[in-house]
Structure formats: structure tokens, C-alpha cells
């Protein structure tokens, strides 16, 4: 059973090892794959969830995620309470289990065929994704009775924020929440402002359709097709032979992008 673990523990952090160990305790057949995102970056987590969950995956695939900034309540918390554990079943058959924090479920909200709360406490441990949630995730994965609770109102999950950075890959490419149908005509120059930095890019139909050293604004490799056959693809800022993220001053996930 393929289990994607998406979390903001930090690459190589002990927390990933502890969570894998606990998941394997409850799901011995689990084959974990770790995907780190920046601290508290629920938008990046949501983007990864959709990219992995809405594309072809092995039967039985589970996405287990935990990016929980505990921003649902700014007051002091008893028993380390935080955002509730949620469950989504996607049209691909992939099951998503993780805290409903920020934008974690935003990309899959309208494409889920089932969206429910998990029947597990939201408090009781500082490290809930190790101490509480793996057992609940296993119960859901194994189809145990009473593992799921009430349906989640769609109003509990925010829209995907437009025109901003959703994910930064290892090459420094900026994956955005700008859909490809907003792309200017290929070959045209585009003025991009990301944070305090401004750069000129070339609109392109493909990231490598520009010369080395040139900044491109092109449809990226990320996207998916829904059950109706409708395609979603996201624009990407790409510096051929360089690092677009560094070029724009290392902006954070969620930084707005202005185009002109």
C-alpha cells in the first residue's frame, strides 16, 4: 500500500521517522514516501495532495498529511488542541487523510467524491500526527466501522487563492495558482512582480522553449484531469539554467504574483 506522507517537519527530520514508524505499526504493508513542504505551508501541502491524488496512482494509495499551524483559534489551547483530522476520497480512488488546516484540502475540495471528518480527538498530544492520527488513518484505510464521522461542509474549506506561489521545486521553479488558460501568447514579454522583485519573462508553451538564462512563464508539469475529462494545468515561472526562486529573492509560499 503506497502511503504518501506530506508534512512540514523538515527534510530528514526525526519527526518523519517517528511518523513512518507509527504508520507501519498500524499498517504493516504501508510503503511510505516522504514529501516535505515548508513550515506551516498549507497551500504547498494542498498542491502536493492534488498533484499526487488526482493523477493515476496504484490501487489503495493513501495520502497522509500534516501541516497544522493551529490557526483555527488564536486563543490559548487546552490539551494541544488543533485543526480536526479530515478524510477525502477522490475520483481516482486515492484516499486523503490529514488535518483540515488552511488550504490543505482546497485543491481537491470540489473534486472529492466523499469528504468527512475522522472519528478521532483533535487534542491530547503536541505531536498528534504521531500519537493520535496514524491509528485513526489505519482504521479508515482498513474500512473499520465508525472510523469516519459527519460530512464536512464545503464552506469549511477555503478557495484556492489566485495568482500566487503554490509550490517551489528543487530546481527553484515557481509553481503557481495561475491557470494555463490565462497564459499570454507565446513569445510575448511578461512583466512579473513577485514580492518586492520585478523581472521580465517570455511567455512560452513549454519551459524549455527559451534560451539558457532566460526567464520563462509557461504551463508547467503540474495539473490533473477531473472525472469529466476537464484538464487543469498551472503556470510556472522557470529560469532555464538557473533558479527562479533565488532570482525573485526567495519568496515564500503564498506570495502574490502580479502580471502586466
N, C-alpha and C positions, 0 to 999 in steps of 0.2 A: 504494500500500500504506500503510494507516494504521498509524503506529507511535507508540504512547503511550510517553513516557519519564517514568517516575516516579522521582524521586530527591530526596535531601536536600541538594543543592548550594546551595540558596538561590535565591529568585526573582530572575531576571535575572543570575545568576552566570555568569561566564565558562565555568565547567565545563559548563553546559548547552550553550553554543555549541560547545564543543570536541567534546562527545559527539555532537551533531547532525551536525557536520561529518564525523566519523569514520563514523557510521552511513550517511550519504549517500554516502560514498566506496565503501562495500561494498554498499549497497542504493540505487542512484541513484533508484529510483522511490518511495522512502520519503517519506511525508508526516508529519513529526513533530509531535506535540502534547505540550507540556511540562506536567507536573503536579508542583509542588514539595510536599514534606512536611517537617516539622521535622527537625532533625538527629537521626540515629540512630533515628527513629521507625518501626521496622519494622511496628508494629501499624497505623499510618496507611497505610503503603505497602501492606500486605496488604489493608486495607479498600478502598483505591482499585483495586487489582488485581482484586478480586472484583466491585466495582461496575461496572467497565468491561468485564471479561472474561466475566461471567456474564449480561450483558444483550445485546440484539441489537447486532450490530456488522457492519461491511462485511466481505465475504469477504476473507480474507487478513490480517486485523488482527493486529498483534503488540503485546504489552506488554513493554517492555524496562525493567527496574527495577534500581536500585542504591541500597540503603541498607545499608551494610556496616560496622557498628560494630566488626567483628573481635573479637567477644566469645566466639567458639567456643573460644579458647585464650588464657589470661591471661599466658602466658609471652612472653618476647621472641621476635620473629618474624624469620626469615631471609627475605630477598628480598620483604619486604612481603606475606607470605602472608596470606590471609584466607579467608572462607567461600567454598565452591565455587559455581560457576555451575550453575544448575539449569534444567530445562525442564518445562513442563506444557502439555498440550493439553487444552482444556476442551470440554465438550459443545457449546458454541456454535461451535466451530471456532477460537476465538481461541487463539493460542499465546503463552505467557508465558515469558520468558527473563530470568533475573536471579539474583542471589546468594541462596542459601538461608540467610538470616540472620534470627534471631528469629522473628517472626510473619509474615514476608513471604508465605509460601505457606499459612498456617494456614486462611484463609477458603476456599481452593479445594482444599485437600488431599483432602477426601473426595468432591469433585465432578469431579476431573480424570480423564480417560479415559486419560491417559498421563502418567507422572511419571518423569523420568530425569535423570541428571547430564549436563552438557555435556562434550564431549571437549576441554577446554581447561585449561591450567595455572591454579592458583589463586594463583600467586605470579609475581613478575617485574617488577612495576610498582606504584608507590604509587597510580597512577591507572589501575587495571585496567579500569574501565568505559569508558575512552577508548582505552587502548593494547592491550588484550587481548580484551575481551569483544565489541566490535562485530563484529569479523571472525568470531568464533565464532557470534554471533547470526545473521549473514548466512548462514553455512553451514547453520545449522539451517533458516532461513527458505527457503532455496533447495533444501532436501532433499538436501544433499550427503552422500555416503556417509561413514560414520564420524564424523559431526558429533555424534552422541549416544553416551553411554556406558551404564553399567548403570542399572537401575531404582533409584529412591530408596525405601528402606523408609519406610513411613508413620510409624514411630517416630522418624524423624529430624526430623519436623515437629511442633511443639507444637500443642496445642489452642488455640482462640481463648480468651483469658482472659475470664471472665464479668464482667458488671457494672462496666464501666469505659469511659472515653472512648476512642473509636477514631479519631475524626477531628473537626477543628474547621474549619468552613467560613468563608468570607469575611465572613459576617454574624455570626459568633460563635455559631452554633448548634452544640451539642454532640451529635455522632452517637455513639451508644453501642453496646456489645455486649450490650444487654438486648433480647431478642426481644419482638416486639409482643404475643405471647400472655401475657406477664406484666403487661400494662397493667392498672392498676386501672380500675374502672368509670368511665365518662366523667362528669365533673363533680365527682368526689371530690377532696379535697385530698390532696396527697402531700408528705411531708417528705423533702427531698433533702439529703444531705450529700456534698459533693464536695471532697476535701481538707479544709481547715480551715473552709470556709464552709458554712453551712446556710441553706436557703431553702425557702419553701413554694410549691408549684406546683399547677396544676389539671390533673388527668388529662383528656385530650381525645382525640377521634377524629381531629382534624385540627389542625395547628399554628395555623391562623388562626381556630379556633373559640373564641378567648378575646379579651378586650378588650385594647386597647392598653395596654402597661405591665405586663401580666400574664404571669407565667412559666408556660409550658405543658410538660407531659410527654406527648408524643404520638407515634404512629407517624410516622416521618419519610419522606423521599422515597427513601431508600436501601434496596435489597433486590433480590432476584432470585428466579427460579423455576428449580428443577432439572429434570433430564431427565424426572422422574416427575410433573412438574406441581406439586410441593410448593413453597409460597411461603415465603420467608424475608424478613422485614421487621424493621427495627431501630428501637428507640425513640430519640427525640431530645428534648433539652432546648432550649427555644426561648423567647426573650423577645420578645414582639411589640413592635415599635417600639424595641427596644434590643439589647443584646449580652449573651447568657447567659454567654459565656466570661468577660467582664470582671466580670459580676455575681458570679461564683464565684471571683474573684481570679486569673484567668488560669491555670487548672490545666493541667498537661502532659498529653500523650497518655499513656494508660495509668493515669491517676489513678482509683482506685476510686470507685464511686458507691454510697452506702447509701440505701436507701428505707425509709420507715416511714409 
